Amino acid sequence: MIRLYILLAIVFLIYCKSNQQKKKEKEANSFHDQAYAYRNAYKTDSAFIFFAKAKELFLQRKDSIGVANCLVNSAIISTNIGDYFGGQELSLDALSYLNTEKKEDQAYLHSNYNNLAIASERLRNYEEAIKFYDLAIKFATDSSAILLYLNNKANAYQGAKQYKNALNIYNKLLHRTNNDQTAYARVLSNIAITKWQLNQNYNALPELRKALYIRQKENDLWGLNSSYDYITDYYVKHDIDSTLHYAKKMLANAQQLNSADDQLFALQKLIKFSPKPDRDTYFERYLTLDDSLQTARNLAKNRFALIKFETEKHKSDNLVLQKQNSEKTYQIIIITTVSLLVLILGAFWYRKRQQHLKITAEKTIKENQLRTSKKVHDVVANGLYRVMAEIENEDQLDKDRILDKIEVMYEKSRDISYDQEMDNLNNFHETLNRLLSSFKSSNVEIKIKGNTRALWRKVSTKVLYEVEHILQELMVNMAKHSQATSVSLTFEHNQQEITIHYRDNGVGLIKGIEFKNGLTNTGTRINNISGSITFDTQTERGLAIHISFPIS
């Protein structure tokens, strides 16, 4: 029954865990899909929030690639709103969940490194940006992505004024973009301006105009912005009117793109090269736009900081709640486990207790049986043998004395299950003399030496009782088996020990003889009084036995 309870508890826990896992997977997919929907609709605030929610559920599922996906998307959003440090932080966090050895992780790795490079480049850390672009190229597998990252790397070299390195990359890219007019125009425009930056006397205008023409034809508005910017810079030293013309085109195109940064770049050029009245107008526009842009970016940063704070707070609250729930679960598990253990241990203890009681009862019964058997043997069997010996060896049978002895045996047999105190302890030497002498006959001579009152004065009642029955057993065995005609018993007192020397001239111990209950009981009795018994079989004829035991 206990095993059944344990099995049911385990199945219940597994069932709950399975249901929780399915629920988590459903919620995680829902948050993730919603985050992508908001991102594609350019609702960056909502996208950021749902990517954070999806990340937490991916964490609970221990889905590392799901966590990385959410972090990379959140990092790109942060970088795009101008929170470059926040974007870098999220991208670096994403790296801890990506494995460079796994092919499925590589798409996230190259996008993540590209975001780190862009954020570093915007912070004017070009050397760091170049390293991150190299890593993005290393893990990119799509050719168009590789071309984009190479172009970005060349731009970083250009920003670092390492024009030769930039030009080497642009020249390689030019031959790989023949089938993509937009990419070709971008590389051609970059080559032209880089050559001009290396050599101010270089005529970059034909290549810049060719790139401009392609972009106009392809309606590449972002590319047009770049072309207007490069041509404006080139005309600064050649034709101020052309500089202003293309700067105004850049401003109009940037307004169409709603690119505040590109509008500011165009206004900077117009402020620098326009005449006084127009310059003041452009300056006012610049201040207003710059102020609005900084305010918007600060608000965006603050908004995203607040979103991060709320997300972390929600995460912290969830962790606290999970901890509390876990603690409650653990308490329930511990209580259940302890209860089960108590039941198991209680059942085990009860079973062992019953076994112990049964064994103890059986042992007690057996001991009582043995003790009763010994008493029957001592009182009845040996007593009867003594009476029989006296009847056999007496010439004049004293009927009354024999009847008295039989009556004594009868009384003792009635109380055989009770422990009786010995009588006449002060005359124990006389009791022994009568016992030993009772085995005397016309054919058997009994000699007793050293059995005095003083010898037994300090011996306990228990020992006296055992000694009497030990000697009775020896004498009975002598009469039954030894065929002896002469028996001597010598009692000695040596310091704190009494020794009894028994000797007869009988047949001795027969080889292979089995000890019956009598001799077995004798050995037990000697052990009870912490004594020892020695059979001396080296005598020429008969048997010698030495018994010794402490006085107290």
N, C-alpha and C positions, 0 to 999 in steps of 0.2 A: 504493500500500500504506500509506504514512504517513497519507494522508487517511482511509483506512478505519479505522486505529487511533484517530485523533482522534474520528471519528464514533462509534465503539463506546464510547469513554470518556465522551463527552457523554451518549449514550443511557443508559449505566449509571448516571451520576450523577442524571439526571432520574428514572429508574426507582426508585432508592433514595429520592430525595426524595419521590416520589409515595407510596410505601409508608409512609414515616415520617409523612406528612401524614394518611393514612387511619387509621393507628394512633392518632395524637394525637386525632383527632376522636372515635374510638370511646371512648378513655379519658376524654376530657373530658365526654362525655355521661353516661358511667357515674358519674363522681364527682358531677356536678351533680345527677343524678336521686337519688342516694343522700343527698346533702345535704338535698334537699327532703323526702325521706322521714323523715329524722331530725328535721328542723324541725317537721313536722306531728305527730310523736310526742312533741314537747316534750323531745327529747334534745338540748339545746342544745350540750353539749360536742362531741358527735359531729358535729352539723350544722355547727358552726363549723370543725371540722377539715376536713370534706369540702368546704365552701365554699372554704377556702383552697387545697386540692388542685385543685379545679375551676378556680379563678382562675389558677393557674400554667399549667395546660394551655391555658386561653383566651388567656393572654398569649403562649404559644408559637405559637398559631394566629393571633395578632394580631386576635382577636375582641374589640373594645372593649366592645360591649354585653354580651357574656358576662362579661367582667371586672367591669363595673359592676354587673351583677346579683348577682354573688357578694359584692362589697364592700358593697352596700346591705343585703343580708340579714345579713351579718356585723355591720354597724353597728347594725342594729335589735336583734340578739341582745345586743350589748354594752350598749346603752342599757337594755334590759329587765332585765338583771341588776344594774343600778346603776353600770356603768362608763361614766359620761356622757362623760368626756374621751376614752376609747377609742372610744366610739360616734361622737363628733364627728370624731375623726381619720380613721376609716374612711369616714365620709360625705364628708368633704372630699376624700379620695383618690378616691372614686367619681366626683366631679364632673369630674375631669380626663379621664375616659373617656366622658363624656356630651356630646352635641352638642345644644344648645338648638334648633337649626334642624331636627333630625330628629324626625319625628312618633313613630317607634318608640321614641325615647329618653325621651319625655315621661312615660310611666308610671313609669319609674325616677326621673325628676327630681322629681316631686311627692312620691313616697314618701320619697325621700332628704331633701328639704327639710323634710318633716314630722318626720323623725327628728332632724334638726339642731335644729328648733324645740323639740321635746319635751326633748331633752338640755339645751338652753339654759334652758328654763323650770324644769327640775328643779334647775339650778344657780343659780336666782333671777336669771338674766339675761333679764329680761322684754322689754326693748327689742330685744335680739338675736332672741329667740324670735318676736316680732311680725313682724320683717323676714323670717324664714324661713317663717312661716306665709303671708305674702303671696306668696312665691315658690312655695310648694306650691299655693296657690289658682290662681296664674297658669298652671301647667302641668297642673292637674287637668282632666280632661274628663268624668269621671263625676259626676253631680249629688250622689249620696250622699257621695262623697269631698269635694266642695266644701263641703257642709253641715257635715261633720265638722271640716274645717280652719277654717271660719268660727267654729264653736263654740269650737274650741281657741284661736283668736286672741282671742275675747272673754274666755275664761278667763285668757289672759295679761294682757289689759288689767285684768281684775279683780285678778290677783295684783299688778300694778303700781299698784293703787288708782286706776286711771283708769276710774272707774265709768260715767261718761257715755258714753265710747267703747264700753265693754262693752255697755251697755244699748242703744245704737243698733244694734249687730250682733244682739243677742238679739231685739229687736223685729222686725227684718227676717226673721230665721230663723223666728219663730213662725208667720208666714203661709205659710211654705214647708214646714211639717212636719205639715199637717193630716191627711195620709194615712198618717203613721207615728206611732203612739201613743207608742212608746218615745222617739223623737226629740222629739215634742211635749212629753212630760213633762220631758225633760231641759232643753229651752229654757224652759219655763214655770217650772221650779224655779229656774233661773239668773236669770230676770227678777225673780222675787220676792225673792230674797236680795240682788240688786244694788240694787233699789229701796230695800230696807230699809237697805243699807249707805250709800246716798246720804242717806236720811232715817230716823233711828232711830225716829221716831214712825209710820212707815208700817206698816200692818197686813199683813204678808206671809203670815199663817197660812192664809187661805183658799186662796191659790194653791199654797202648799207642801203643804197637805193634798190638794188636787186632784192634784198631781203624784205624791204618795205613793200615792194610791188607784190611779192608772193603772199605776204600777210594780208594785204588789202584784197587780193584775189580770194584767199581762203577765209576771209572775214575773221581773222585771228585777232580779236580785240586786245587780248593780253600781250600778244606778240607785237601789235602795233604800238602799244605803250612803250615797249622796250626799244623799238626802232626809233620812235620820236625822241626818246631820251638820249640814245647814242648820237643821232644826227644833230640834236641840239648842242651836245657837248663838242662835236666835231666842228660845227660852224662858229663856235665862240672865237676862234682865232682867224676865221676867214670871212665871216659875213654876219654881223650882229642882227641885221634885219631877218635873215634866214633863221638865226637862233631864236628870235622872238616868235617867228612864224610857227616853227615846230614846237616851241614851248607851249604856245596857245593850243596847238593841235593835241599835244599831250594832256593838257588840262581838260579839254573838252572830252577826250577819250576816257580819261580817268573818272570824269563825272558820269559818263555813260556806264562805266563799270562799277560806279559807286565805290571806288577805291580811294579812301581818304589818304592813305600813305602816298599814292602816286600823285594825287592832287597837290599835296604838300611839296613833293619834289618839283612839280611843274611850277608852282607858285614861287619857290625859292629861286628858280632860274629867271622867272619874270621879274621878281623884285630886284634881282641883281643887274639885269640888263635893260629894264624898261626906263623911259624918261620919268622925270619927277612926278607929275600928276598921277600917271598910271601906277608908278611904283608904290605910292601911298595907298592907292586902292587895293593893289595886290597884297600889300603888307597887312591891311586891316582884315582882308579875307583870310590871309594866312593865320593871323592871331586867333580869329574866330574859329576857324576849322581846327587848328591845333588844340585850342582849348576844348572844343567839343570832343575831339578825338581822344585827348588825354582823360577827359572826364568820363567818356564812354568806356575807355579801357580800364580806368580805375574802378568804375562801377561794375564792369564785367569781372574784374579780378576779385573785387569785394564780394560780388554775388557768388562767384565760384568758390571763394574762400568760405562763405557762409554755407554753401551746399556741402563742401567737404566737411565743415564742422558738424553740420546736422547729420551727415552720413556717418561720421565717426562716432557722434553721440548716439545715434541710433544703433550703431554697431556695438558700442559700449553697453547701452541699455540691454541689447539683445544678449550680450555676453553675460551680463549680470543675471538676466532672467534665465538664461541657459544654465548658468552656474547654480542658481537657486533650484531650478527644475532638476538638474543633475544631482544636487545634494539631496533633494526629496526622493529622487529615484534611488540614489544610493542608500538612503535611509530605509526605504521600503525593501530594497534588495537585502540590506544588512539584517533588518528585522526578520524578513522571510527566511533568510539563510540561517540566522541564529535560531529561529523557531524550529526550522527543519532539523538543525543540528541537535537542539535540545530534545526534540522528539526521537531522533535517531539514537542519541546517546542515552536518553531515558529508556528507550526500548532495549538497547544493548545492555545497559546497567541492570534493568529488571530481569532480562534473560540470564545474565551472568549471576545475578543475585539468587534467582531460582535454582540455577545449576549448583551454586555454592551451597545453598541450603540443603539441596538434595544430597550432594556429596557429603556434607557435614552430618546429615541425618544418617546416611548409609554408613559413614565411618563410625558414628556413635553407636549404631546398632551392632556393627561388626565388633567394635571394641567391647561392648557389653557382652556380646556372645563369647568373645575370647576370654574375657574376665570370668564369665560364668562357667565356661568350659574348664578354665584353670581351676576354679574353685571346686567344680564337680570332681575334677581329677584329684585335687589335693585332699578334699574333705571326704568324698565318697569312695573313690576308687582306692586311693592309698590307705584311707582309714579302714576300709573293708579288708584290705590286704594285711594290715597290721593285726586286725582281730583274728583273721584266718591263721596268721603265723603264730599268734599266741595260743590259739586253740590247738594248733598242730603240735606246738612244742611243749605244752604243759602236760604233766602227768596227771595232776589233779585239777580237773576243770572246775573253775569257780564260776558257776552259772550266773550269779548275781553281778559279779564284776564284769562279765562279758556283756550282760544285758545293759548294765550302766553305760558301757562304752558304745554299744549300738544306739542307745537312747540319745547319747551326746551327739553322735553322728546324725541321727534323725533330726534333732533340733537344729543342728548346723545346716543341714540340707534344706530345711524349711526357710531359713534366712539366707540362703546362698546368694541371692541377688543384692544383698546389703553388705556394706563394708563393716566388719565387726572389729571392735577393739580387742586386743589380746589380754588375757587374764594372767595374773600371777607373774608380772614382769620381774619382780624381785627374785623369783625362783626359777628364772629361765634356764639356769644350768641343770636344775632338776628335771625340768620339762624335757630338755635334750637327752638327759641320761635315760629317762623312761622311754623316749622315742627310740633311741639307739638300742637300748637293751631289749626292746620288744622283738628285735630280729635275732636275738640269741636263741640257740637251740642246742640239742645234743650233738648236732653235726657242725654247728657254726659257733665259733668263739668270737665275742666282741670285746675289744680292748679300748678303753677311753682314757685319755691322758690330757690334763691341762684345762678341763672344763670346770672352771670355778665361778663362784658368784662375782668376784672382782673383775673377771674378764669381760663380763657383759654389762657392767655398771653404767658405762657412758654410751652404750649403743642405743640408737633410737628404736622406737617401737616398730617402725616400718622395716628397718633392717632386720630386727629380730624375727619378724614375721616371715620375711623372705628366706632368712638363714634356716629356720625350722623346716620350711618346705623344700629347700634345696637338699638338705641332709636327708629328709624323708624320701625324696626322689632317688637319691643315690642308694639308700639302703634297700628300697623296693627293687631297683634294677639289679642290685647285688644279689638279692634273694632269688630273683627270677632267672637271671642269666649267668652269673659268674661261676657257680659251682664252687665257690670259695668255702674253705673250712676255718679260715682265720681272717678277721677284719680288725684293723686298728685305726683309730681316729685320734690325732694329736692336735690340740688347740694351742696356738702361740700368740703372744701379744708383743709386737715389735713397734715401738714408738707409737704412731697414730694409726696403726694397721693391725688387723687380726688375720692370721693365716691358719687354715685348717688343712692338715695333711691326711688324706685318706689312702689306705693301702690294703689290698687283699691278695690272697694267693690263688685266685681263681684263674679262669681261662684267659683273662684280659680282653682287650677289644678285638673282636673278630673283623678281619679285613672285609670291606664292602658293606658293613652293617649300616642300616639306615636308622637315623635318630627318629624315634617316635615322639609323640606329643610331650612325654615326660621330660626327656633330655632337652627338647626344644624349649620347653617352658623354663627349664633350669638355666639355660643360656640367657633367656629374657630376664629372669629374676636377678642374675648376677649383674647384668647391665643396669638394671633398675637401682642397684646399690653401688654403682660405679666400681664394681669389682672385676676380678679376672679369674679364669679357670684354666688350668694346664693339665693335660693328660700325658703322663710319663709312660711311654710304651717301650722304653729301653730296658726296663727291668727284666730280669731273667725269667720270672714267672709272675703272673697276676697283673694287677693294675694299680697304678699310683696316680692320685689326683690331688692337685694343689689349688686351693681356693683362697684368695685374699681379697680384702675389702677395707676401705677406710672406716674408722670408728664413727666419725660424724660427717 
